[in-house]
Amino acid sequence: MGGHYKTDTDALGKFVASLEASVDELSSARTALAHIRGDQIGTARLDEACDTFQDRWRYGTEQLSEQIGDISEGVKENKLSYEKLENDLADALTKFQTSTSGGK
């Protein structure tokens, strides 16, 4: 059965790191644009559109960051569960082998 199902816990760890990096990238992009105000661009209509975009961008990136954080936490928990299962199974097999071989 083991040959048919395999979980690469290292890949899960890399995925978590990638998710966390994406949150940092979103935050950096929002921070870089935060200092640009609509009143620096030109017409009142363009200023208003810029301010509206900034508000929506902030809200959207905050929501996306929160969701990515939730996914990251779930993947971390799964990774830990797989690692625990592998360790527990290895321990159980070792104990079984010891008990069936008479401790030899």
N, C-alpha and C positions, 0 to 999 in steps of 0.2 A: 504494500500500500504506500509506503514511503516514497517509492519511485514515481508515483503518480501525482503527488501533492508536495509542493515545496514552497516555502516562504523565505524570501531573501531579506533577512532582518537588516542587513547592511543597506540594502536598497531603500527600505522603509526609513532608515535613519537619514539617508541622503534626501529623500523626499521631504521629510520634516524640515531639514535645513533649507531646502529650496523654498518651501512654503514660508518659512520665517523670513528668508531673504526677500521674498516678494512683498511682504508687509513692510519691510524696511524701505524697499525701493518706492513703494506707493507713498509712504510717509515723506521720503526725501523729495519726491516730485512735487507733492503738495506744498511742502515747506519752501521749495525753490520758487514756486509761483505765488506764494502768500503775500509777498511784499509788493506785488504789482496790483495797484488799485485801479478801478475803472476810471477815476477822475484824472488819471495820467495819460489816457489814450486819446481822448478827443471829444467827440460830440456827446451830448447827454444821453442819446439813445444807445450809443456804443458803450458808454460808461455803465449804463444800467444793464446791458447785456453781459458785460464783463463781470459785474458784481453778481449777477444771477448765476453765471457759469461758475464762479468761484464758490458760491454757496452750495450749488449742486455737486461740484467736484469734491468739496470737503465732506459733504454728507455721504456721497457715494463711496469715497475712499475709506471713510470711517466704517461704513457698513461692510464693505468688502474686506477690510482688515479684520473686523470682528469675525466674519464668517471663515476667513482663512485661518484665523487663530483657533476657532472651534474645530476645524478639520485637522489642523496640526495636532491639537491635543488628542483627538480621536486616533490619529495614526500613531502617535507616541504610545498611547495606551495599548493599541493592538500590537505594536512592536514588543513592548514589555511582556504582554501576554504570550506571544509566540516564543519569546526567549525563555520565559518561565516554563512553558509547556515542554520545550526542548530539554531544559535542565531536569525537570521532574521526570520526564520519560527516560532520560539517560540514567538518572539515579535509580529508577524503578527497574530498569533492565539490568543494571549492575547488581542490585540486591537480588533479583531473580536468579541471575547467573551464579552468584555466590551461594544462594540457598540450594540450588539444584546440583551444584558441583560439590556439595558437602563442605563449603568453606575453603576449598583449595584454590 
